[in-house]
Amino acid sequence: MADFLRALFCAMDEHDVRYCVLHTWKGLPEALSSDLDIAVHPQDREKLPAVFETLRELGFSPIQCQHYAVEGYAFVFAWFSGSDFRSLKLDVVFAYRPCASVQIPGEQLVAGRVRHKGFWIAHPSTAFRYLLIKKTVKRDIQSLQSQQLSELVDGIGRSSAETIAAELFGERWKVRIVDSCSNGTLGALLPWLRGSLRRISIAHKPIRTTSHFFSNSVRLIGRWFQPTGVCLVVLGPDGVGKTTLVGRLADELRPAFDGQEIFHFRPEFLAPKAAAQTPEVNPHGAEPRRTGRSLAHLLGFFADYWLGYLLRIRPAMARSSLIIFDRSFHDLVIDRRRYRYGGPLRLPRLLARFAPPFGALFLVLDADENAILSRKREIAPNELKRLRSAYVNFASVVSPAALIRTDGRADDSSSASLRAISGHLAGRFERRHATWLAPDAPPTDETKPRQATQF
């Protein structure tokens, strides 16, 4: 983490970017408690591609760009330290506009910035204003942020703090706000303060409120058509290590996304499974259903995928969530015995071409047959050989996909998967956000794992 932060601050200074860290800078650059919030002068926006290219050359690759506000962007950078995956979310604002009644221009955010331990931090009064507004809008405050508000009140003086509070929330709130900031009890006031901000916006600035609403709506519509979340589909025969890998990926990728959901085969929008239902021990041991029931189940699965995708998965991806499927509809074509499908194979093959999720990265797991049989013996050796061949062939014809070996250490398969995912996301960033990269940036192959220091 410290290596990335030092590289970032050096690149900002090298390219003459006027920036400042907005809050919670006490432990930097050695430690960071959450995302890194920085303000950048709007006239220096065009310099950021050069900064990002410098970071890429050092092995820190941008893999996400979340346009979360009208003038706010969250960039996720990822890198490997040896075989360990690392990521950090960089929150960049060129102007802070959380609501119509509050708009802090970027020029004001960086005005009076102070040099601190080799990087720039916001002026104490600016930091107090920004942090107070942000925690009010989010209705959440961490202990370190609460501690910094108390320190900022001491730094700028109670009189200045009350003036800022009165400008934002009105005279009647200023004493209570500053008192709560000083004694660390602001969290209890946040729901009331957020309501006050909304009332001020609607009552005193209706035109700006309407304009802000439409600008934000355009941004949200854009995120629906170009979601910042990602979908991973993990496939492979029973015993190859899917459950272990899914758990590791969920843990490692959590900081890079705003949420996550894990599905087992289908979204379960239709006929959800009971929470207490025990998994089937030997799914390959049951007899296939007759043709009529097989087709009914097949069409039910297909409908479940579409409804679940439109009403649950796609909205979650628009909110920058990580979606992981442990098996998917395509698995039914390869391992139809597992799903007791006894109908014609042509129909599931056809439906698989139109079954969501779309644009997913397929991680196809493979291992030596003896290694798989040592974990699960329910599949006959001949059937296991057929399944392995079918999965490997699927990985060679579908795109994007990565074939991951799991007969070694769990850390090795996890690292290989994370490299493939990082490459996929880096390639997507280049296609969607070329304006944030230097014009002569070399292209990347999103389907191939990268070197230890580059994606």
N, C-alpha and C positions, 0 to 999 in steps of 0.2 A: 504493500500500500504506500509506504513512504517513498519508494522509488518512483512510482507513478506521479505522486503529488509533487515531488521535487522536479521531475521532468516537465510536468505541466506548468509550474510556476516559471521555470527557466525559459520554456518555449514562449510563454506569454510575454516575458520581458524581452526576449530576443526579437520578437516581431512587433514590439512597441504597442502591445495591446493594453489599453487602460481598463483595468479590472480591479475588483476587490472581493475578498471573501466576506459574505454578508453576516455570518453568525457562527458560533461554536468553533472558533479557531484556536482555542486554548491548547489542544493537544497536537495541532498540526506542526510539521508534516508527518510526525511519527505515528499518530493515531487519529482516527476519524470515527465518530460515533454513529453517523448516518450518512445521507447523501451530502455532497459538497455543493453548497449554494454560492454562486458567484454572480456579480453584476458586471456587464461589459458595456462600455460606452457605445451607443448605437453607431457612431461613425467608424468604429473599429470592427464592426461585424464582418466586413470583407476580409479581415486579416485572420479570422479563425481557421479557414481552410489550410493556410500555411502552418498554423499551430497544430492542427490535427495530423497533417502530413508528417510533421516532425515527430509527433508521438508514434505514428505508425512505423516510421523508420527505426524507432527505438524498441519496437515490439508491442506497443500498446494500441490495439486495434479498436476502432469504433464499430460497435455491432448493433446499436439501437439509437433511434432518434424519436423521441416522443414529444410531439407538439402539444403540450399540455395546457398552454395558455396562449393568448393572442400574441404576446411578446416573450413567451417562455418556452424553452426547449430543455429536455432532459436527454443527455447523451450518455450511453452506457459504453464504457471501455472495458475490454477484456484482454488478458494476457496469461501466460503460463510462467510460473516460477518452478523450474524443473518440470515435474509432472503434475504440479498442483495448479488448478484453475483459480484465477482471481478476476474480480470484476469490481467496478466502481461506477456509480451514477453521478454524473456532473450536471448539475442544474444551473443553466445559464439563462439570465434574464437581461433583456435590452431595455426593458421598462417593466415595472411591476404594476399590474392591473388586475387585482383579484376581484374587484367589483367596480361599479360605475362611480361610486363616491370616493374611491381611493385610487389614485394614479400617481405613481412616483416615476418620473422620467429617468432614463438611464444616466443622463448627465448628472442628475441630482444624486443618484445612488453612488456614483464613483467620486463625486465632489468631496474634497477634504480627506481622501483616503490616507491611511497611515501605513508606513513600512513597518513590518513586524516579522522578525525571525526569517528574513529573506523573501517574504511575499507581502502583498498588499491586503490590508483589511479595511472595512468600512469605517467611516468616522463614527464615534460612539453614538451620536444622536441619530444618525442614519440607521445604524444597526438596531437601536432601540425601537425606532419607528417600524422598520421592516419586520423584525422578529415579533413584535406585538401584533401587527396586522396578520402575519402568516399564521401564528398560533391561534388567533381568533377565527380565521377562515377555516382552518383545519379542525378546530375544537379539540386540539390535542397538544400536550406539551410534555417533553421529557425532562428529567431531572437536571441534565446539563444545561438545557436551554433555560429552565427556570432559574438556575444559578447564574447564568450569564445576564439575564434580565436584571437580577438584583445587583450585579456588579456594574451594569450599565447605568442604572439609576444613581449609584454612588458616583460613577465617573462623570456624568453630565449634570448632576445636581437635581434635587427634587423639583425645583421650580421649572427647569427645562423639561423634565419628564412629565410634569402635570400639564404644561403647555401643549406638548405633543398629544397626550391622552385627550385633552379637551378638543383639539382640532379633529381628532378621529371620531370620538364617541360623544362629545358634548360635555358641558361644564359639570353636570351632575355626576358624571362617572369618574372624573379625573382623580379625585382623592382616593377612592376605593381601588382604582386600577393601580396607581403608584404604590399604595400600601400593599396590595396583593403581590405586586412584582418584588417589592422589598423583602417580604416575608415568605415568598415561595408558594403562595396559595392562589395564583392566577387561574389555575385549572378550573376551580369552582365557578369562576365568573365567565368563562369562555362562551357557554351557550347563550347567555344574556347579551354578551358583547357582539356576538355574530348577528343576533336579531337586531341590535341597534344599528349595525352597519347596513343591513338590508333596508331598514326603515328610512335611514338617511338617504340611501340611494334612490328609493322610489319617491320619497316625498320632495326632496330638494333638487334632484337631478334626473327627472323622468326621461328627457331626451337622450342624455348620455347613457342612462340605464337601458333604454331600448336599443341604442346603437351597440352597446356592449353585448346585449343578448344576441343580436343577429350576427355579430362578428364571432362570438363564441359558438353559435349554432353552425356556422360554416365550417369552423375548425372540427367540431364533433362529427359532422357529416363526412368530412374528409377522412377521419379516423375509421369510420365504418367501412368505407370503400378501400382503405389502405391500412388495415389493422396493424398495430405495433406488437401485438402478441405473436406467439409462434406455436405451431402444433407439431409434436413429435409422435411418431408411431413406432412402437417397439414390437418387432416380430421375431419369431423363432420357435422351435419345438419345445415342448415341456421339458424342464430340466436344464435349459441352456442358460438360465440366470436372468430372466427378464425382470422378475420382481425385485431382486437385489439391485439391478441397474436402475430401474425406475426410481427407487427410493434414493439412490445416490444422486441422480440427476436432479430430482426435486430439491434436494438440500443444496447442491452446488449452484443451481441456477436461480434460487430464490431471490438473491439481491438484485438480479438483473431485470426482474419483472414486478409488476404491482400486485400480482395474485397468481394462483395456480389451481388447476383442477386435474385430477387423475381419473381416467375412465378405464374400466375393464371390459374390453371388447366393444360395448355399445354405450351410447349416452344415457340409456335407461330413462329417456323422457317418457316413453310408453312402457307401462308395466315395470316400474322400478323394482329391483330386488329388495327383499326385506333385509334390514341391517343385521339381523340375527341369523340370516341364512348361511349355513356352512357351505364352503366350496365343495364341488364334486371331486371325490378322491381319484376316480379313474374314469374320466370322460370318454376315453376311447374304448371302454369295455361295454358300453351300452349299444344296443342294436339301432341301426338307422331307422328313422321314421318312414312311414309310407309316403308315397309321392305327394298326395294331397296335403297332408300335414306338413311335409317338408317345404312345399311351396308357400303355404300359409305362414310358416315361421320365417321363411326367407323374405317375403314381402313385408312382414311385420318388422324385421330387422332393418330393412331398407327405409321404411317410413320412420322408424325410430331415429335413424341417422339423420334424415333430412329435418325432421322437426327439432331434434336436439341441436342440430347445427344452427338453424335459423334463430331459435329462441333461447339458446343457452351458450353454445360454443362461440358463434360469431360475435355476439355482444361481449363475451368475456375477452376475446382476442382484441376487440376494439378498445377495451379497457387495459390493454397491455398485460394480459395474463398469459402464463405458460400453460399449455394444454398438452397432456401426455396420455396417449392411448396405449394400454397394455393389450395388444392385439387390436385388429380393426376388421372392417368388413372384408378386406382382401384376404384375411386369414381363413375365411370360410371357403374360399376357392382352393386354397392350398391344403388345408387340414379339415376337409368336410366331415370326416368321421368323428372328429371332436364335437361337432355341432349336430351330429346325428342327421345330417342332410342326405336324403335318399332320392332326391329328384334329379332331373337332367342337369348336367354341369354347364351347359351353354348359358342358361339364364343367370346364375350367379356371376359368371364371367362377364356377361353383358352389364349387369347392374353394378359390378365393381368399378366399371369405367365412369359411372355417374354418381358414385357414393361419396359424400363428404367424409372427412374434411379435405379441402382442396389446398394444394401448395404445401402439404405437410412434408417434413423430413422423415424418411423411413430409416430406422436403425435396425438392420437385420442381424440378429445374433447367430453365431455358429460356433461349434466346438467339436472336438473329437467325440466319436460315438461312445467310446468307453467312458469318457468323462461325463457325458450326459446320462448314460445308463447307471453310473455310480450314484447319481442324484435321484433319478426316477426310473423305475423299471417297468412302468405300466405299458410303455410302447414297445411293441415287438421290434427286434433289431432290423428286420427287413423294412418295416414301415418307417422306422426312424431314418434309415438310409434314404428312403424316398423323400421324406419330409425335408431332410437337410439339402438334398439336391434341388428340390422345388424352391426352398427359401433362397438359396444362393442364386438360382436362376432369376428369381423375382428381383433380387437386389441388382442384378446386371441389366435389367430391362426398364425398371422404374427410375424416375428421376424427380427430385434429388434423393439419393439413398447412399448409405454407407454400410459396408459389411464389417461387423465387429466380432473379433475372436474373443471367446470367454472361457477358454480352457486353461488360461494362465491365472495370474493374480487378479482379484477383483479391481484393484487400483489401476491395473493396466487397461482393462476393458472400459473402466470409467473414464480414464484419461483419453483414450482413443475416441470415445463417444463425444466427450466435451470438445475435442479438437474438431471433429466433424461438425458439431453444432455451431461452434464459433466460426468456422469457415462458411457455413451456410448463412449465418446472420451477417457476417462481414460482406459477403457477396450481395445480400439483399440491401444492405446499407449503401453500397456503391451504386446499385441500380436506382434506388429511390432517392438518394440524397447526394447526388454527384456534386451539387453546388457547395456542399460542406467539405469537399475534398479538393486538393490541389488539382489543377487541370491536367498535369502530366503524371498523375498518380497511376502506377502500374495496375492492371486488372488482376483480380484474384479469382481462383476457381472455388466456388462455394461448396462443391461436393467433395473436395479432397481435404484430408487433415493437413495442417500446416506444421512448419517447423516449431521448435520449442519457443522461439522468440517472435515468430511472425505467423499470421493466419493466412 
